[in-house]
Amino acid sequence: MSSVPSRHSDLVGALYRDHRGWLLAWLRRNVACAQRAEDLSQDTFVRLLGREDLKAPREPRAFLVAIAKGLLFDYFRRAALEQAYLTELMLIPEGEQPSVEEQHLILEDLRNIDRLLGKLPSKARAAFFYNRLDGLGHAEIAERLGVSVPRVRQYLAQGMRQCYIALYGEPT
């Protein structure tokens, strides 16, 4: 076994030992649920374990907060998505609503789509949502984002590619 994975684990272990308590306190100040703060703290260190080229950060706390903020943003985005879905669901007459099982499947699909679209650059993601959810045309999107119409087309193509991957897997 090489010493690189050992050094990697040692570095993550040291960060965990030295800064987990501080990170957890920071997360508790930013998340109402103590259990969610615990989960986000653990997810931060799990994310570090998954990195291949981890180097000792100059500012460990700022480094950990940057990772935790990304996870926190993802959490809030997913929560907003779920809330929007549940709000729309309540507008459907009771007899026409999908079954509880179908609701869970739809919500899981929405989470998967959100995760895949989350890999897009922010302007590409915004263009895709403006087009698909708000029904805006290319020129309107270009104006909102401050880019050209051809750039909007590229962004929409990126979004469609991510949706294709979600449905059918990576193209060969």
N, C-alpha and C positions, 0 to 999 in steps of 0.2 A: 504494500500500500504506500502511495506517495505521501510526502509530507505536506503537499499543498492543501488537500482536503482537511488535514488536521489543523493547519494554520487558519484555514477558513473557519472551521468550527470553533477554534480557540478565540478568534476575533469576535465572532457572533456571541460566544459565551461571555466574553469580557464586556461587550456592549450591554448584554442582557443583565449581567451582574451589577454593572456600574450605573446603568441608566434606566432600567425598567421601572423602578419606583417613580422616578421623576417623570418619565413618559406617561405612566398610568395617571399620575396626578394631573398632568397637562390634558390628557384625554378626558378625564372626569370633569374638568372645567369646561370642556367643549362639547360634551355629550351628556344628555340628561340621564341616561340609563347607565348605571355602574357596570352592569354585566356587558353592555355593548362596549364600554371603555376597555374592560378586560379583554374582550374578544379582539378589538382593534389593536391593543397592545401586543397580544400574541401573534396576530396576523402580521404585524410589522416585523417581528423577528423571524417569522416563518418566511416572509418575503426575502429577508436577508440570507437565510439559509439556501434559498433557491438561486441566488446570484452566483454566477460563475467567477466573475472577476472582482471580488470584493477587496477593497484596500482600506486600511485604517483611515477613517475620516479625521480631518483636522479639527472639525467642530462636531463631535458626536451627537450632541443634543439637537443641533440644527439639522443634521443629517437624518436623525430618527424622526424628527417632526416633519420633515419634507415627505418621508415615506408615509407616516401616519396621516398627514393631510390628504395625500392621494387616496388612501383607503377610506378616510372620512368623507371625502368628496364622493367617492363611489357609493358609499353607504347612503348618503343623503340623496344622491341621484336615484338610486334604486328605490328608496322609500317614497320619493316624490312620484316616481313612475307607478309604483304600486297604489299609491293614494289616488292618482289620476285614473287608473284603471277601475278602482273600487267606486270612485265617484261616478264614472260613466256607467258602470254596471247598475248603480242605483237608479239611473234614468230609464232603464229598460223595464217594461212592465213585468211583474213577477212571473207570470205564466210563460214569458218568452225568454227568461234568463237561462243561461247555460247551467247545467248541473254543477254541483260543488266540485266534482271531479274535473269537469271541463274547465271550470274557472281556475283551478289549480294548474292545469295544463297550459292554459292561455297565459297565466301569470308567469309560469316557468319559461314559456316561449319569449315573452316580453323581456324577461331578465337576460336570456341568451342573446337576443337581438341587441339589447342595451350593451351587454358585455362586448359583443363584436363591434358595434358601432363606436364604442368607447376607445377602440384602437385607432380610429381615424383622427387626423388632425382636427382641431376644434372648428376651423372654418368649414371643412368638408362635412363634419357632423352637423353643423348648423345649417348648411345649405341643404343637406339631405332632409332634415326635419322641416325646414321651411317649405320645401317642395312637397314632401309626402304627407306631412301632418297639417300644414297650414294652406297647402294648395297654391303657393306662390310660384310665379313663372320665373324663368331664368333672369330676365332683366330686373325684376323686383328683388330677387335674391342678390344679384350683383350689386345693386344700389345699397342694400342693407349691409352687405359685407365689405363694400368698398373694393371690389375686384371686378375683373372683366367677365363678360358673359361666357367666353370660351373657358375661363377658369372655373366658373360655376358648373359648366358641363363636365369638366374633369372631376370636380368634387362629387357631383351626382354619380358619375361612373364609379368612383371609389366606393361610395355608399352602396351602390347596386352590387358591386363585387363582394362586399362584405356580406350582403344579404344572400347572394348566391352561395358563398362559402357556408353560411349558416344552414342553408337548405340542402346543399348537395356535397359539401366538402370542398377542399382545395382542388381547383381545376388541374387536370394533368396535361 
